Amino acid sequence: MLTGTILYALINTAILALMALGFNLTFGISGVANFAYGAFYILAAYGIWGIVNLLHLPYPVAIIVAIVANMIFGALMYRFVLLRVRGQALSEVIATFGIGLAILELFSYFGWVGFEYTLPVFVDRSFAIAGTYVDFQRLAILGFSVILVFCLWWFTHHTATGLAFRGIAQDERTALTFGINSDWIATLSVSFGAGLAAVAALFIIPLGSIAPGEGYDVLIKALAVCIIGGLGSTGGVIAAAFIVGFAERFTDTYIGSHWTMIVSLAAILLVLTIKPSGLFGKQKELEERI
């Protein structure tokens, strides 16, 4: 039982990290808290479903089209909305949340709700690991999350665009003196974040069904993980995903599923009480701000 709990806790950790990486990437580079993130997640899922079931195109084509469309939509949202309120944190939150709310409620209005709205698993097969059966989709999430974290690290350390991302994130004024266009980099960061939301939906949605309400859940979980780990810190996101992921699974197994959310919120409160900026956050602590 313990082995199975640990295994599923690791998978839950991978799911949470996959949900949060796109939100964290956007905020870490552009400073924009994209509250439309959950809507992008659901938009990609419905996009893939619609392309496959309504347009009857192959599944791989639907995946590529949905991810690219999400990235384009994210870039357009920044260029035509966020660019006009850049630097006004409250306005950014209101604008992105309003866009996300409109997208999710539009799907609800048209009645796109039900178990028929789902995405197929990659391989319909299960494996026995240390006496615990785990389906291939969950193992794929675990493996892909590890690969994605490594690829993001390589991208930000060994490519020109990635280094520009790090430059803007570390010191925007200095980066500007080196000719880095901060608005263009911010556009790319929002676009990449929307693309990562689509990738997360591609892997996670097959475990359940597509529903507009899932967009709010994804946004809340991404926010929780990013706040605990420290907004803008990839290492913090991974550490926070471990904390929340293991807390949820052990609570579900040994205490009861109805306590899962309470324990997760307690973990958030505990971390923020000890370190308000998050585990690896670089924001100033309260005593430094006064």
matplotlib code that plots the C-alpha trace (Angstrom):
import matplotlib.pyplot as plt

x = [0.0, 2.8, 4.6, 1.4, 0.8, 4.3, 4.0, 0.7, 2.1, 4.9, 2.4, 0.3, 3.4, 4.1, 0.5, 0.7, 4.1, 2.8, -0.2, 1.9, 5.0, 3.3, 1.8, 5.2, 7.1, 4.9, 5.1, 8.8, 9.7, 7.0, 5.8, 2.2, 0.0, -2.0, -5.4, -6.7, -4.3, -7.0, -9.1, -6.2, -6.0, -9.7, -9.6, -6.8, -8.7, -11.9, -9.8, -8.3, -11.7, -13.4, -10.7, -10.8, -14.6, -16.0, -13.4, -12.3, -8.6, -5.9, -5.2, -1.5, -2.7, -5.3, -2.6, -0.2, -3.0, -4.4, -1.0, 0.0, -3.5, -3.1, 0.3, -1.0, -4.0, -1.7, 0.5, -2.5, -3.9, -0.6, -0.2, -3.8, -4.7, -1.9, 0.5, -1.8, -1.9, 1.6, 3.0, -0.4, -0.7, -4.4, -5.4, -3.4, -5.2, -8.7, -8.0, -6.7, -9.3, -12.0, -10.8, -10.6, -14.0, -15.5, -13.9, -15.1, -18.6, -18.9, -18.3, -20.9, -23.4, -23.2, -23.6, -20.2, -20.5, -20.7, -18.6, -18.5, -16.1, -12.8, -9.5, -8.2, -5.4, -2.1, -2.0, -4.9, -2.7, -1.7, 1.5, 2.2, 5.0, 5.9, 2.5, 0.6, -1.2, -0.6, -2.0, 0.3, -1.2, -0.1, 3.4, 3.5, 2.7, 5.5, 8.1, 7.1, 7.2, 10.8, 11.7, 9.9, 11.7, 15.0, 14.1, 13.0, 16.4, 18.3, 16.2, 16.8, 20.5, 21.6, 19.5, 19.5, 15.8, 16.1, 19.0, 17.0, 14.2, 16.6, 18.0, 14.6, 13.6, 16.8, 17.1, 14.9, 16.6, 20.0, 18.6, 17.2, 20.7, 21.9, 19.1, 16.7, 13.1, 11.2, 7.8, 8.7, 10.1, 7.0, 4.8, 6.8, 6.5, 2.7, 2.6, 4.9, 2.8, -0.4, 1.4, 2.4, -1.2, -2.2, 0.4, -0.7, -4.3, -3.1, -1.6, -4.0, -7.5, -7.5, -7.7, -11.2, -13.4, -13.4, -15.5, -15.3, -15.2, -11.9, -10.3, -10.9, -9.5, -6.3, -5.8, -6.2, -3.8, -1.3, -1.5, -1.2, 2.0, 3.6, 2.8, 4.2, 7.3, 7.8, 6.4, 8.9, 11.1, 11.1, 12.9, 10.3, 7.5, 9.0, 9.5, 6.0, 4.5, 6.2, 4.8, 1.2, 1.3, 2.5, 0.3, -2.8, -2.1, -1.1, -4.1, -6.4, -5.0, -4.6, -7.1, -9.8, -10.5, -12.6, -9.5, -7.4, -8.2, -7.8, -4.4, -3.3, -4.5, -2.8, 0.5, 0.1, -0.6, 2.4, 4.8, 3.6, 3.6, 7.3, 8.4, 5.8, 7.6, 7.5, 10.2, 12.4, 10.7, 12.8, 10.1, 10.9, 9.8, 7.3, 9.9, 12.0, 9.0, 8.0]
y = [0.0, 2.4, 1.7, 2.4, 5.6, 6.9, 6.0, 7.8, 10.7, 11.0, 11.0, 13.6, 15.7, 15.4, 16.4, 19.5, 20.5, 20.1, 22.3, 25.1, 25.3, 27.4, 29.9, 30.1, 30.7, 33.6, 35.3, 34.7, 36.4, 39.0, 39.6, 39.0, 36.8, 35.2, 34.4, 33.2, 30.2, 27.7, 28.9, 28.3, 24.7, 24.1, 25.9, 23.6, 20.5, 21.5, 22.5, 19.1, 17.4, 19.6, 19.1, 15.3, 14.9, 17.7, 18.2, 14.5, 15.3, 13.0, 13.2, 14.3, 17.1, 18.2, 18.4, 20.5, 22.9, 23.3, 24.0, 26.5, 28.2, 28.5, 30.1, 32.6, 33.5, 34.0, 36.3, 38.3, 38.6, 40.2, 42.5, 43.8, 43.8, 43.3, 45.6, 48.5, 47.8, 46.4, 47.2, 47.7, 44.4, 44.8, 45.7, 42.7, 40.3, 41.8, 41.7, 38.2, 36.8, 38.5, 36.9, 33.5, 33.9, 34.8, 31.7, 29.3, 30.7, 30.6, 26.9, 26.5, 28.6, 26.4, 23.3, 21.7, 19.6, 15.8, 12.7, 12.5, 15.5, 13.8, 13.0, 9.5, 8.0, 7.5, 3.7, 1.8, -0.4, -0.8, -2.0, -3.6, -1.7, -3.1, -4.7, -1.6, -1.3, 2.0, 3.0, 4.1, 7.6, 8.4, 7.0, 9.1, 12.2, 11.3, 10.7, 13.7, 16.1, 15.1, 15.6, 19.0, 20.4, 19.4, 20.9, 24.2, 24.3, 23.6, 26.2, 29.0, 28.2, 27.3, 29.3, 32.9, 33.3, 31.5, 33.6, 36.7, 35.3, 35.0, 38.5, 40.1, 38.1, 39.0, 42.7, 44.2, 47.6, 46.1, 43.7, 46.7, 48.3, 45.1, 45.6, 43.0, 44.0, 43.4, 43.7, 41.0, 38.7, 39.2, 38.4, 35.2, 34.3, 34.6, 32.6, 29.9, 29.7, 29.3, 26.5, 24.7, 24.9, 23.1, 20.5, 19.9, 19.5, 17.0, 14.7, 15.3, 15.6, 11.9, 10.9, 12.5, 14.6, 18.1, 20.6, 24.4, 24.1, 22.3, 25.5, 27.1, 24.1, 24.2, 27.9, 27.4, 24.5, 26.3, 29.4, 27.3, 25.5, 28.7, 30.7, 27.9, 27.5, 31.2, 33.0, 32.8, 30.0, 26.7, 24.9, 26.3, 25.0, 21.5, 21.5, 22.8, 20.2, 17.5, 19.0, 19.4, 16.2, 14.0, 15.8, 15.1, 11.5, 10.5, 12.3, 10.6, 7.2, 7.4, 10.0, 10.5, 12.1, 14.8, 16.1, 16.4, 20.1, 21.0, 19.5, 21.1, 24.6, 24.0, 23.3, 26.6, 28.5, 26.9, 27.7, 31.3, 31.9, 30.8, 32.4, 34.8, 35.0, 31.2, 28.6, 29.9, 33.3, 36.4, 38.9, 41.0, 39.7, 41.7, 43.2, 44.4, 46.2, 48.2]
z = [0.0, 0.9, -2.4, -4.4, -2.5, -3.1, -6.8, -7.2, -5.2, -7.7, -10.6, -8.8, -8.4, -12.1, -12.9, -10.7, -12.1, -15.7, -14.8, -13.2, -15.5, -18.2, -15.7, -13.9, -17.1, -18.2, -14.8, -14.3, -17.6, -18.2, -14.7, -16.0, -13.9, -16.6, -15.0, -18.4, -18.0, -17.1, -20.0, -22.4, -21.0, -21.7, -25.1, -26.3, -25.1, -26.9, -29.9, -30.2, -29.7, -32.3, -34.9, -34.5, -34.1, -36.2, -38.9, -38.9, -39.1, -37.7, -34.0, -34.4, -36.8, -34.2, -31.5, -33.6, -34.7, -31.1, -29.6, -32.3, -32.1, -28.4, -28.8, -31.4, -29.2, -26.2, -28.3, -29.6, -26.1, -25.0, -28.0, -28.1, -24.4, -21.9, -23.6, -22.9, -19.2, -18.7, -15.3, -13.7, -11.8, -10.9, -14.4, -15.8, -13.4, -14.2, -18.0, -18.1, -15.7, -17.8, -21.0, -19.3, -17.8, -21.2, -22.9, -20.2, -20.0, -23.7, -23.7, -20.9, -22.9, -25.9, -23.7, -24.4, -21.2, -20.8, -20.8, -24.6, -24.5, -23.8, -25.4, -26.1, -24.0, -25.9, -25.2, -23.5, -21.3, -17.7, -16.1, -12.7, -10.8, -7.4, -7.1, -8.1, -11.5, -13.2, -16.6, -19.4, -19.5, -16.0, -16.6, -19.8, -17.7, -15.2, -17.9, -20.0, -17.0, -16.3, -20.0, -20.1, -17.1, -18.6, -22.0, -20.4, -18.5, -21.7, -23.6, -21.1, -20.8, -24.3, -26.8, -27.7, -27.0, -23.7, -22.6, -23.5, -21.4, -18.4, -19.1, -19.0, -15.9, -14.0, -14.9, -17.5, -17.6, -18.1, -20.8, -22.6, -22.8, -24.7, -27.3, -26.0, -26.9, -23.6, -25.2, -27.8, -25.1, -23.0, -26.0, -26.5, -22.8, -22.8, -26.0, -24.6, -21.5, -23.5, -25.5, -22.3, -21.1, -24.3, -23.7, -20.1, -21.4, -24.0, -21.3, -18.4, -20.0, -21.1, -17.4, -17.2, -19.4, -20.8, -18.7, -18.5, -14.7, -15.0, -16.2, -12.8, -11.0, -13.1, -12.5, -8.7, -8.6, -10.8, -8.6, -5.4, -6.7, -7.9, -4.7, -2.5, -4.6, -5.3, -8.4, -11.2, -9.8, -11.7, -8.9, -6.5, -8.7, -8.7, -4.9, -4.3, -6.6, -4.5, -1.3, -2.5, -4.6, -1.7, 0.9, -1.3, -2.0, 1.6, 3.0, 0.5, 1.4, 5.2, 6.3, 3.8, 0.4, 2.0, 3.9, 0.8, 0.0, 3.7, 4.0, 0.8, 2.0, 5.3, 3.5, 1.6, 4.8, 6.6, 3.8, 3.4, 7.1, 7.3, 4.0, 2.5, -0.9, -1.3, -0.9, -3.7, -4.3, -4.8, -3.9, -0.9, 2.5, 4.6, 6.9, 3.9, 2.4, 5.4]

ax = plt.figure().add_subplot(projection="3d")
ax.plot(x, y, z, "-o")
ax.set_aspect("equal")
plt.show()
